[in-house]
Amino acid sequence: MGRRRPPDNDELDALQESGHALLSVEGLWCPSCAAATEQVIQRTPGVLDAGVSFATSAALVRWDPQRLHLHELAQRVRRLGYRLGPPLSAEQTLDRIDREIERLGVRLAVAALFGMWTMLLSVLLYLDNGGIASSPAGWWLALGAGVAALPVVIVVGGPILLAGWRTLRLGLPGMDTLASIGVSAALGLSFWQLTQGSSEVYFDTAVMLIVLLTLGRFIETRTLRHAAQAIDALQDTLPETAERLDECGNLMKVPAAKVQAGATIRVAAGQRVPLDGYVLQGDSRLDRSVLSGESLPCPVTAGEHVEAGCINLTSALLLVVDKVVGERRIDRIGARIAEAAGAKGDTQRLADRVARWVVPVALGLALLTLLLANLFGVPFEDALLRAISVLVIACPCAVGIAVPVAYVASASQAARQGILFRHPAALEAMARVNTMLFDKTGTLTEGRLAVGKVILRHRDTALPTTASAILALAARAEQGVDHVIARALRAEVTTPPDSLEVMPQRFERGVRLEDADYGTILVGNRQFLGEQDVECPFDDDEADANEALGVRVEVAAAGHWLASILLQDRLRDDAADALKRLQHAGVECAIVSGDAEAPVRAVASQLGIPASHLFAACTPEAKAAIVRNTHGFVAFAGDGINDGPALAQADVGLAVSESTSTATAAASIAIAEGGVTRIADALGMARRAYRVMRQNLAFALLYNTIGLSLAAFGAIPPVAAAIAMAASSLTVVANASRLASKER
């Protein structure tokens, strides 16, 4: 056993001097486990700061390398029953979560199979038809209920009981501790009643508590996959191999993970860049939208830096690698997504603080009830029943489901309209949003180039003079060219061009086609036409003004300039209306884009967004920083991989339709259909659901306050307490069901 984990030790050694790391924590069963682990890590000498997330089973730790060795920290965590190790890959994290979902599914099946018999037999005893409860048959029914409850308690409730007692032993009790004591007391008293020949048992109370908690864990765990999915999708965009030049100048295809810094790699046209590096040789244009969100290709030349994930569009490049796998910029984006998912929000921190005193108060009240009842001459059995009633009443079932049932009701209604809320916290946060930040490309715009305008000045009738004819000519010249501009031009032509006998020649700035009808056809920028001795009759200021709003493509034939085609990323049809609705609801709107300032300003002017609310040329890290530094409840809407950190950092991340898998997975709300308009719809639904959540919580707390008082004075026996607990839960469910009704 002692020799199974040396690789982990080696990896922990590698992290030692960094002073900060996102470490994996294996074995967490519940948020209370995470809270206990966090407390132990924070209390360790040498730890500067720490946060443990149950959602990601990860610990974000900062430490002083001179005062603490990670092995010491790992040993402290191991004494809790958990394992601290190096970061898991996204694929490993997904596998772990999937295994946990499978285990919870099996436990719920066991709970359903055996728990229904416990509940059925208990109902027969409660009804007491014909005095069956006091007859010998009643004792056998009670025994049967106990036998059926044992698999539920052992198989399904085992992890809950273990977690509850473990956190209690550490002096960090949580809600699981309360449930564990309630279950243990109900079981202990029930079996004691059986030994006394009584059929007054409380196995149903124990089963109900375990099933409700396990069902909640199952639903919660199914929502935990999204952060891991975001990182996994991010990695899927990158090639696993690279073409490395050896010492003799020969190309070798090797795993990207084995390429070292300083190596030279070749990236062919059309390929995605596997590693960060500097251009050693070559000139090309890159699609950097994966990182910057910029819709237009960017030129690169020798000496410039290129990041992994970009697509090389025009010609081959030789790169000198400076960042290897794990250190690439896109890897850091993935780490930020995980860290943001692992960070706790204000609501969660408040819940943690409340749990620290609610549980001890409930335990203290139960013990005080037992002692005072004995002091005033109440028989020990009755006093114990009062204490159990206090624990059952205090067990926050209604409080626990107040938010989830409202979420399920609202989320199901939203899903029918193409709005997918990931978890209750997303719905609650959306209801409180007062600032909405939008990515531009693909969110407010369509995310693809399309012809915005054709500028015609040539009047020679021997050559094409109409916009449609010019577009057809340009599409003909761009046949077979795999380029974002070529695709945009071909998309404007409804009738496919005839097949070519001679394929077009590709140059860095354009294409040339020798055509039987019109001679030499040129499609490219104005520099390209100048190189081909064709003069463009417009001044530089006019050209710059147009190019600031999009891509300007010049078309010439037979030595004559014919037209300029302006390609733009068009505004979504529903964007203006959606922003008006949000502003009417009191939400401040701004644009945070990786695109250049001119196109961002153009979109903002169409939407009525002031210049003070624009942020252009933003890197993924800058977007996340803007989100972090914006006051209030902030929502961020985006669609690209470069939006991942901002989506994860925001109080609410919204991925609009046709988003990348990384953006969709990193977001807490996904708009499956309906475009930007659905963001305004989601706000309205969330605010209605939030009102119901608060009503449910208020009722549940009122129930607990009154119920605890009555239970302490013996007015509510455990059976009645269990029924009252169920009734309060049903009331909460009934109130939430109003959200599932059709929107009026």
Residue pairs with C-beta under 8 A, 6 or more apart in sequence:
5 85
8 85
8 86
9 71
11 85
11 86
12 70
12 71
12 74
12 85
12 86
13 70
15 21
15 23
15 70
15 86
16 65
16 69
16 70
17 65
18 65
19 62
19 63
19 64
19 65
20 60
20 61
20 62
20 63
21 60
21 61
21 87
22 58
22 59
22 60
22 87
22 335
22 338
22 339
22 342
23 58
23 59
23 60
23 61
23 70
23 84
23 85
23 86
23 87
24 57
24 58
24 59
24 84
24 85
24 86
24 87
24 88
24 93
25 34
25 37
25 52
25 57
25 58
25 59
25 77
25 82
25 83
25 84
25 85
26 57
26 82
26 83
26 85
26 96
27 33
27 81
27 82
27 83
28 34
28 37
28 52
28 54
28 57
28 82
29 159
29 160
29 162
29 163
29 217
30 54
30 159
30 160
30 163
30 174
30 176
30 217
31 54
31 174
32 163
32 164
32 167
32 172
32 173
32 174
32 175
32 176
32 177
32 355
33 54
33 82
33 163
33 166
33 167
34 52
34 53
34 54
35 52
35 167
35 172
35 174
35 352
35 355
36 80
36 166
36 167
36 170
36 172
36 174
37 52
37 59
37 77
37 80
37 82
38 50
38 51
38 52
38 59
39 170
39 172
40 76
40 77
40 80
40 170
41 47
41 50
41 52
41 59
41 61
41 73
41 76
41 77
42 49
42 50
44 68
44 72
44 73
44 76
45 67
45 68
46 63
46 64
46 67
46 68
47 61
47 62
47 63
47 68
47 73
48 62
48 63
48 64
49 61
49 62
50 59
50 60
50 61
50 62
51 59
51 60
51 342
51 343
51 344
52 58
52 59
52 60
52 342
53 59
53 60
53 341
53 342
53 343
53 344
55 224
55 227
55 341
55 342
56 93
56 224
56 227
56 228
56 338
56 341
56 342
57 93
57 96
58 87
58 338
58 342
59 84
59 342
60 339
60 342
60 343
61 73
63 70
63 73
70 84
73 84
74 83
74 84
74 85
77 83
77 84
78 84
80 166
80 170
81 162
81 166
88 96
89 235
90 228
90 229
90 231
90 232
90 234
90 235
90 334
91 232
91 235
93 228
93 231
93 232
94 225
94 228
94 229
94 232
97 221
97 224
97 225
97 228
98 225
100 221
101 218
101 221
101 222
104 214
104 217
104 218
104 221
105 218
107 155
107 156
107 214
108 156
108 211
108 214
108 215
108 218
110 151
110 152
110 155
110 156
111 152
111 156
111 207
111 210
111 211
111 214
113 151
114 148
114 149
114 150
114 151
114 152
115 148
115 149
115 152
115 207
115 211
117 144
117 145
117 148
118 145
118 146
118 148
118 149
118 152
118 203
118 204
118 207
119 204
119 207
119 208
121 141
121 142
121 144
121 145
121 148
122 145
122 201
122 203
122 204
124 132
124 141
125 132
125 133
125 138
125 141
125 142
125 145
125 199
125 201
126 719
128 134
128 138
132 138
132 141
133 199
133 200
134 199
138 199
139 194
139 197
139 198
139 199
141 199
142 190
142 193
142 194
142 198
142 199
142 200
142 201
142 203
143 194
145 201
145 203
145 204
146 190
146 191
146 194
146 201
146 203
148 203
149 187
149 203
149 204
149 206
149 207
152 206
152 207
152 210
152 211
153 161
153 183
153 187
153 206
153 207
153 210
156 210
156 211
156 214
157 183
157 206
157 210
157 214
160 176
160 179
160 180
160 183
160 210
160 213
160 214
161 180
161 183
161 184
163 176
163 180
164 173
164 174
164 176
164 177
164 178
164 179
164 180
164 181
165 177
165 180
167 173
167 174
167 176
167 177
168 177
168 180
168 181
172 356
173 359
173 360
173 363
174 355
174 359
175 355
175 358
175 359
175 396
175 400
176 213
177 359
177 363
178 359
178 362
178 363
178 391
178 394
178 395
178 396
179 209
179 210
179 213
179 395
181 363
181 366
181 391
182 205
182 206
182 209
182 388
182 391
182 392
182 394
182 395
183 205
183 206
183 209
183 210
185 384
185 387
185 388
185 391
186 202
186 203
186 205
186 206
186 209
186 388
186 392
186 718
187 202
187 203
187 206
189 202
189 384
189 385
189 388
189 718
190 201
190 202
190 203
190 206
193 199
193 200
193 201
194 201
200 719
202 388
202 718
202 719
202 722
204 722
205 392
205 718
205 719
205 721
205 722
208 397
208 722
208 725
208 726
209 395
209 397
212 397
212 400
212 401
212 729
213 400
216 400
216 401
216 404
219 404
220 423
223 422
223 423
226 341
226 422
226 665
226 666
226 667
226 668
227 337
227 338
227 341
227 342
227 648
227 665
227 666
229 661
229 665
230 334
230 337
230 341
230 644
230 648
230 662
230 663
230 665
230 666
231 334
231 337
231 338
231 662
232 665
233 641
233 660
233 661
233 662
233 664
233 665
234 330
234 333
234 334
234 337
234 641
234 644
234 662
235 334
236 661
237 272
237 290
237 309
237 330
237 641
237 660
237 662
238 256
238 272
238 274
238 308
238 309
238 330
239 256
239 271
239 272
239 274
240 255
240 256
240 257
240 274
241 253
241 254
241 255
241 256
241 274
242 253
242 254
242 255
242 256
242 259
242 265
242 274
242 275
243 251
243 252
243 253
243 265
243 266
243 267
243 268
244 251
244 252
244 253
244 254
244 259
244 263
244 264
244 265
245 251
245 252
245 263
245 264
245 265
245 266
245 318
246 252
251 266
256 274
256 275
256 325
257 324
257 325
259 265
259 274
259 275
259 321
259 324
259 325
260 321
260 324
261 321
261 322
261 323
261 324
262 320
262 321
262 322
263 320
263 321
264 280
264 318
264 319
264 320
264 321
265 274
265 275
265 277
265 318
265 319
265 321
266 316
266 317
266 318
266 319
267 273
267 274
267 306
267 312
267 316
267 317
267 319
268 312
268 316
269 284
269 312
269 313
269 314
269 315
269 316
270 311
270 312
270 313
270 482
271 311
271 312
272 308
272 309
272 310
272 311
272 312
273 286
273 306
273 307
273 308
273 309
273 310
273 311
273 312
273 319
274 308
275 308
275 319
275 321
275 323
275 324
275 325
275 328
276 305
276 306
276 307
276 308
276 321
276 322
276 323
276 327
276 328
276 329
277 305
277 306
277 319
277 320
277 321
277 322
277 323
278 303
278 304
278 305
278 306
278 319
278 320
278 322
279 300
279 301
279 302
279 303
279 304
279 305
279 306
279 317
279 318
279 319
280 302
280 318
280 319
280 320
281 302
281 317
281 318
282 301
282 302
282 315
282 316
282 317
282 318
283 299
283 300
283 301
283 302
283 315
283 508
284 299
284 300
284 312
284 313
284 314
284 315
284 316
284 317
284 508
285 297
285 298
285 299
285 300
285 313
285 314
285 508
286 297
286 298
286 299
286 300
286 306
286 310
286 311
286 312
286 313
287 297
287 310
287 311
287 313
287 484
288 294
288 298
288 307
288 310
289 295
289 441
289 594
289 640
289 642
290 309
290 310
290 311
290 330
290 640
290 641
290 642
291 307
291 309
291 310
291 329
291 330
291 333
291 594
291 619
291 620
291 641
291 642
292 594
292 595
292 617
292 618
292 619
292 620
292 642
293 439
293 440
293 441
293 442
293 593
293 594
293 595
293 618
293 638
293 640
293 642
293 643
294 441
294 594
294 595
294 596
295 441
295 445
295 447
295 448
295 449
295 569
295 595
295 599
296 449
296 550
296 551
296 595
296 596
297 313
297 483
297 484
297 485
300 306
300 317
305 322
306 317
306 319
307 328
307 329
307 330
308 323
308 328
308 329
308 330
309 329
309 330
309 641
313 483
313 484
314 483
314 506
314 508
315 508
323 329
325 331
330 641
332 621
333 620
333 621
333 641
333 642
333 644
333 645
334 644
336 620
336 621
336 624
336 644
336 645
336 648
336 649
337 644
337 645
337 647
337 648
337 666
340 624
340 645
340 648
340 649
341 648
344 352
345 425
345 429
345 651
347 425
347 428
348 425
358 396
362 390
362 391
362 394
362 708
363 391
365 390
365 394
365 708
365 712
366 387
366 388
366 390
366 391
366 394
367 387
368 712
369 383
369 386
369 387
369 390
369 711
369 712
370 383
370 384
370 386
370 387
373 382
373 383
373 386
373 387
373 714
374 380
374 383
378 386
378 714
382 714
385 714
385 717
385 718
386 711
386 712
386 713
386 714
388 718
388 721
389 711
389 714
389 716
389 717
389 718
389 720
389 721
390 708
390 711
390 712
392 711
392 718
392 721
392 722
392 725
393 704
393 707
393 708
393 711
393 716
393 721
393 724
393 725
394 704
394 708
395 725
396 700
396 704
397 725
397 728
397 729
398 696
398 699
398 700
398 703
398 704
398 725
398 728
398 729
398 731
398 732
399 697
399 700
399 701
399 704
401 729
401 732
401 733
402 693
402 696
402 697
402 699
402 700
402 732
403 424
403 428
403 693
403 696
403 697
404 424
405 696
405 732
405 733
405 736
406 424
406 427
406 689
406 692
406 693
406 696
406 735
406 736
406 739
407 421
407 423
407 424
407 427
407 689
407 693
408 736
409 689
409 692
409 736
409 737
409 738
409 739
409 740
410 421
410 427
410 685
410 686
410 688
410 689
410 692
410 736
410 739
410 740
411 420
411 421
411 427
412 740
413 685
413 739
413 740
413 741
413 742
413 743
414 420
414 421
414 681
414 682
414 685
417 674
417 678
417 681
418 657
418 671
418 672
418 673
418 674
418 678
419 669
419 670
419 671
419 672
419 674
419 678
419 681
419 682
419 685
420 669
420 670
420 671
420 672
421 427
421 430
421 668
421 669
421 682
421 686
422 667
422 668
422 669
422 670
423 668
424 693
425 668
426 652
426 668
426 669
427 685
427 686
427 689
427 690
428 686
428 690
428 693
429 633
429 635
429 651
429 652
429 668
430 635
430 652
430 669
430 682
430 683
430 686
431 683
431 686
431 687
431 689
431 690
432 633
432 651
432 690
433 587
433 633
433 634
433 635
433 651
433 652
433 683
433 686
434 586
434 587
434 588
434 632
434 633
435 587
435 588
435 589
435 590
435 630
435 631
435 632
435 633
435 634
435 635
436 582
436 587
436 588
436 589
436 590
436 634
436 635
436 636
436 637
436 679
437 589
437 590
437 591
437 592
437 626
437 627
437 630
437 634
437 635
437 636
437 637
437 646
437 650
438 444
438 589
438 590
438 591
438 592
438 636
438 637
438 638
439 591
439 592
439 593
439 594
439 623
439 636
439 637
439 638
439 639
439 640
439 643
439 646
440 591
440 593
440 595
440 599
440 600
440 603
441 447
441 569
441 593
441 594
441 595
441 639
441 640
442 638
442 639
442 640
442 656
442 658
442 659
443 637
443 638
443 639
443 656
443 676
444 571
444 572
444 575
444 591
444 603
444 607
444 676
445 569
445 570
445 571
445 572
445 575
445 603
446 569
446 570
446 571
446 572
447 569
447 639
447 658
448 484
448 488
448 569
449 484
449 485
449 487
449 488
449 550
449 551
449 567
449 568
449 569
450 488
450 491
450 492
450 567
450 568
450 569
450 570
451 471
451 488
451 489
451 492
451 565
451 566
451 567
452 549
452 550
452 566
452 567
452 568
452 570
453 565
453 566
453 568
454 467
454 470
454 471
454 563
454 564
454 565
454 566
455 546
455 563
455 564
455 565
455 566
456 465
456 466
456 467
456 470
456 562
456 563
457 537
457 561
457 563
458 465
458 560
458 561
458 562
458 563
459 465
460 560
463 518
463 557
463 558
463 560
463 562
464 470
464 472
464 473
464 518
464 557
464 562
465 562
467 563
470 555
470 562
470 563
470 565
471 489
471 492
471 493
471 565
472 493
472 495
472 497
473 518
473 521
473 555
473 557
473 562
474 489
474 523
474 553
474 555
474 565
475 489
475 490
475 492
475 493
475 497
476 497
476 498
476 500
476 513
476 515
476 521
477 504
477 511
477 512
477 513
477 515
477 521
477 522
477 523
478 485
478 486
478 489
478 490
478 504
478 511
478 523
479 490
479 497
479 499
479 500
479 503
479 504
480 500
480 503
480 504
481 504
481 506
481 511
485 551
485 553
485 567
486 511
488 567
489 523
489 553
489 565
489 567
500 513
502 513
502 514
504 511
504 512
504 513
505 511
505 512
505 513
507 524
507 528
509 524
509 525
509 527
509 528
509 531
510 522
510 523
510 524
510 525
510 528
510 529
511 522
511 523
511 524
512 520
512 521
512 522
512 532
513 520
513 521
513 523
514 520
514 521
515 521
515 557
518 557
518 558
519 557
519 558
519 559
520 532
520 557
520 558
520 559
521 555
521 556
521 557
522 528
522 529
522 532
522 534
522 554
522 555
522 556
522 557
523 553
523 554
523 555
524 553
524 554
525 552
525 553
525 554
526 536
526 543
526 552
526 554
528 554
529 535
529 536
529 554
529 556
529 561
530 536
532 556
533 559
534 556
534 559
534 560
534 561
535 561
536 543
536 554
536 561
536 564
537 561
538 564
543 552
546 552
546 564
546 566
548 596
548 598
548 599
548 602
549 566
549 568
549 598
549 599
549 602
550 566
550 567
550 568
550 569
550 599
551 566
551 567
551 568
552 564
552 565
552 566
552 567
553 564
553 565
553 566
553 567
554 561
554 563
554 564
554 565
555 561
555 562
555 563
555 564
555 565
556 562
568 599
569 599
571 603
571 606
571 607
572 675
572 676
573 675
574 675
574 676
574 677
575 607
575 675
575 676
576 606
576 607
576 608
577 677
578 675
578 676
578 677
578 679
578 680
579 589
579 607
579 608
579 609
579 676
581 677
581 680
582 589
582 679
582 680
582 683
583 589
585 680
585 683
585 684
587 683
588 613
589 607
589 609
589 613
590 609
590 613
590 614
590 615
591 600
591 603
591 604
591 609
591 613
591 614
591 615
591 616
592 615
592 618
592 623
592 626
592 627
592 636
592 646
593 600
593 615
593 616
593 617
593 618
594 617
594 618
594 619
594 620
594 623
594 642
595 616
595 617
596 616
596 617
597 614
597 616
597 617
600 614
600 616
601 611
601 614
601 616
604 610
604 611
604 613
604 614
615 622
615 623
615 626
618 626
619 642
620 642
620 643
620 644
620 645
620 646
621 645
623 636
623 638
623 642
623 643
623 645
623 646
624 645
624 646
624 648
624 649
626 646
627 634
627 636
627 646
627 649
627 650
628 649
633 651
633 652
634 650
634 651
634 652
635 650
635 651
635 652
635 653
635 654
635 679
636 643
636 646
636 647
636 649
636 650
636 652
636 653
636 654
637 653
637 654
637 655
637 656
637 676
637 679
638 646
638 647
638 653
638 654
638 655
638 656
638 659
638 663
638 667
639 655
639 656
639 658
639 659
639 660
639 663
640 659
640 660
640 662
640 663
641 660
641 662
641 663
643 663
643 666
644 662
644 663
644 666
645 666
646 653
647 653
647 654
647 655
647 663
647 666
647 667
647 668
648 666
652 668
652 669
653 666
653 667
653 668
653 669
654 667
654 668
654 669
654 670
654 671
654 679
654 682
655 663
655 664
655 666
655 667
655 669
655 670
655 671
656 671
656 675
656 676
656 679
657 671
657 672
657 673
657 674
657 675
659 667
659 670
664 670
669 682
671 678
671 679
671 682
674 681
685 743
688 739
689 739
692 735
692 736
692 738
692 739
695 735
696 732
696 735
696 736
699 728
699 731
699 732
699 735
700 728
700 732
703 724
703 728
707 716
707 721
707 724
707 728
710 716
711 721
716 724
